[in-house]
């Protein structure tokens, strides 16, 4: 599963933009419906490190 699919499946996530060239992911989300920690954990479960 891609990061876009995995993170995008979380309730409260609105957009997921991956920039492979920059090794970054930008996520727009409703913090009343999903916690940042859940998004980070989902990215890590896909095999990627999260910084910041």
N, C-alpha and C positions, 0 to 999 in steps of 0.2 A: 504494500500500500504506500502511496506517496505521502509526503508531508501535507500537501494540500488536501488530500482526501482524509487523512487521519485527523488533522486539526480541524478541518472544515466540518467534520461530522460531529464535533462537540457542540452541544446546545449553547447558543449565545455567541458563537463565532460568526462574524459577518463576512469578512474577507481574509484570504490568505494569499500573500504574494511572495513567491520564492525567487530570489535573484542568485542563480547558481554562480555566475561570474564573481559576485561579491561575497558569496557564502553567507547570505543573510535571508531572514524570513521576516516579513512584516505582517502582523495580524491585527485586524480591527475586531474588537469584541465588546460585548455588553458585560461589564464587570459585576452586574447584579445577577447575571445568569451563569457565568463561568469564571473561575478563578484563574489568575495568571499561572499559578502553580500547576494547575491541570493542563494548561497549554504546554508549559515547559516539559512536564512529565511525558506528554504525548509525543513531543518532538524527540525526547531522549529514547523513548520506546521504539522509535523508528531508526535508532542507531546513530543519532547526531548529538553533538555536545551543544549545550546552551550556555551562553555567556551573557551576563547582564540581567 
